[in-house]
């Protein structure tokens, strides 16, 4: 029996996950995976439009939102295992998968290792490369600074890089919402995930093997995973679609949800689900 609603909790393999399950029974399933260090509420604008035609699952990655952190060491592989365990618990055999930033890393790893479980892939403001030594150093410094100065400074510094310049003029309310998500995340989860991101493996070599329909979206002013990274993935995934979102940085689904949703709905309508 399906349990519809928001902020539902389910315990799978001794791990408690918080998720939303909305939309019609029997509709195609899309699973939304949030970025770091946010939670499932970052997909609210997308859920609102998708639930007309899709069953929409948005969940909190372990340690974020209302999902428990558990006792295992964080890794992208662990997050993928959690995703598959949730799908099994909800009796979802196959789904469209949409991930932003860290959610994209999870999605790329998932389709690499479990290709038969997914019928379409949406990659938003993400990339396939592993962290460079410079990126690793920045994350380690961030861990040190969180210990020294707390989450407030980390949140303030993060939003400077997350948003397009125009957003600081037009999207102050959305910036405040994102900052609140960061502040809600616990220090242990922030540090454990930063460490996990430094050890993730590249998935670029697997891009040519992706056989499902793929949509790639990126904010034109994304400084973290810039359009050049999206174009490189687009080049290596045969038949993929690339849309660059105007007036948006790393959080294109929040900054310009109108344009983002148009491309998202168009893509989903074009996918022949098998």
N, C-alpha and C positions, 0 to 999 in steps of 0.2 A: 504494500500500500504506500503510495507516494505521500510524503509529508510536505505540503506546500506552505510557503510563507517566507519570512525573513528571520535572520538570526536564529536559525534552527541549529541545535547541537546534536552531533552524532559521535559516538565513540567507535573507532575503527582500529583494530589491532592495538588496543590499549592507548590510543591517541584520540583526544577529543577535538573535533573540528567544528567551527561555526560556518554556516553557509546560508545562502538564500536560494530558494527554488521557486521560480515564478514562471507563469505562462501556461498555455493550454496543455492538457494531457495528450500524449501521442504526437506532439509537435517535434520537429527536429531539435536536437539538443545542442546548445552552445555553452561552453565552459569558459568563464572569464577569470584570468589570473592576474592579480595586481602586481604592481612594481614595488620596489624597495624605497623607503620604508613606510609603506602605506597599508591599506586594508581594502576589503571588498567594496566599501562604500565609494571608492573612486570610480566605480562603474555605474553609479546610479543613473546618470544621464543616458547611458547605453541601454541599461535594463528597461528603462521606461519605454523606449521605442521598440526594442526587440521582442518584448513579451506579447506583442500582438500576434506574432507568427512563430515564435520559438519558445521552447522550454529553456529558460536561462538559469544557469547555475553560476553564482559568484561566491567564492569561498575565501576565507582568511587562511593564508599560508601559515604553517605552524609558527607560533611565537608572535603573530601579528593579529590585530583586531581582537576577536574573542576566541581565537584558537589557542589551545595550550601549546607551550613550547616543547614539552616532553623532556626526556633525558638524553636523547641521541645527539651526537655532534651534527650540526647543520651542514648540509651540502646540497647542491643542485640535485644530485642523485636521490637523496632522501626526500626532497620536495617532490620529485617525480613519483617515487614510491607512494607518497601520501596521496598524490593526485589519482593514481591508478586504484589505490585502496578505496578512495572515496567513490570513484566511478563504480567499482564492484559493489560497494555497499548500497549504492543507489540504483543498482541494476541497470547501469548505462553501458551498453555494449560498445557503442560508437558515438562520437561527438565531434562537432566543430570545436576547435581550440583557439582561443584568443588570449595573447599575453602581451603585456607592456613592460619593457625594460627587463627587470628580473623575471617577470612573468614570461617574457619571450625566451629567456635562457631556459626556463623550465619547459616551455612548449617545444623548443627545438630539441632538447634532450629527450623529451617524451616521444616525439614522432620518430626520432632516430632509433629508439629502443623498442617502441611498441607501435609500429606504423599501422597495423591493422585496426587499432582502436580509434583512429581519427580519420575523418572524411574531409576536412578542410582545415586550413591553418591561417591565422591572422596574426602577423608580427607587427607590433607597434613600438616605435622608438626603442629599438633594441639592436643587437648585432650578434654575430656568430663567433667573434674572436675571443680568445682567452685574455685575461688581464695582462697588459704589458708590465715590465718592471716598474715603470713610473706610476702606473695605475695602482699597482700593489702597494707601493710606498705611500701613496695618497690615502689609501684605505687604512693602512697601519697607523698613519698619523691621525686619521679620524678617530680610530679606536683610542689612541692615547689622549686625544683632546676630549673625548666623551668622558673618560675617566677623570681628567683634570678639571674640566669646566662644566660638565653636565650636558644634558640634552638640549637645553634652550639655545645655547650657542650653536650647537650642531644643526638644529632646525633653522636658525636664522641664516647660517652659511649655506645650507642646502637649497633653500628657496631661491637664493641669488642665481644659482646655476640651473634650476629646474624650469624656470619660466622664460618666455620670450620677453624682450624689453617692453613691448606694447602691453603685456599683461600687467605690468606694474602700474599702468595707467588705467586699464579697463577691467581688470580682473582681481581687484584687491580682495573682494569677498572670497573668491575661490582660492587665492593664495593663503588667506587666513584658515580656510578649511583644511588645506593640505598641511599647513604648519601644525594644526591641531592633531592631524593623523600621526605626524612624526613624534610629537610630544607624548602621544598616548602609548607609543611603542616602548617597551621596557629596555633598560640599558643592556641586560644580558642578551636579549634578542637582537638589538642593534649590533652589538659587538660580534656575536656568533655569525650573523649573516654577512657582515663585512668580511669576516675571515673566510666564510664559505665562498664568497664571490671571488676572492683572490685565488682560490684553488680550482675554480671551474675549468672544465676542458673545452677546447674550441669545438665547434660543430660545423665549421665552414666546409670541411672536406665531405660532409654528408649532404650538403645542399643539393647537388645534382641527383641524389637518390630520392628526393621527395617527389612523390607521384600524385599527391592530392592537390586540389586548387589552393593557391596561396595568394593572400593579399598582404602587401607590405605598406605600412603608413608611418610617416615621420613628420614631425614639426619642422618647418623650414628654418627655424632658429634653434633647433635642438643642439646644444653644446656638448651634451654627454654622449649621445649616440647620433652623430650628425647625419644629414642626408647622404653623404658620400658612403657611409656604412650601409645604409638602406639600398643604395644603388648597386653596391657590390653584391649584396644578397640577391637582389632582383636579377642581376646578370647571371647568377649561378643557379637560380631555380627556374627551370624551363616553364614557360607559360605563366609565370607569376605576374601580378599586377602591382604597380607602384603608384601611390598617391602621396604627394607632398602637401601637408596641411599648412595653409597660410596663417599668419599671426599666431603661431604656436611654437613652443619650445619642446621640452622633453615630455610634457604632459599634454600631448595634443588632444587626447580624448576629453580633457577637462577644459583646456584653454579655448578650443574651437570645436565644441561638441557638435555644433550644427553641421559643419563641413565633414567632420569625422563620421558622424552618423549617416550622412548621405552616402558616403563611399562604403561604409560598413553594410548598410541595408542593401545597396545595389549588389554588392559582392555575394551576400548570403542568398539573395533572390536568384542569382545566376548559378549557384552551386547545385549540381545534380547529386543529391544525396544517395549513397548506395548502402 
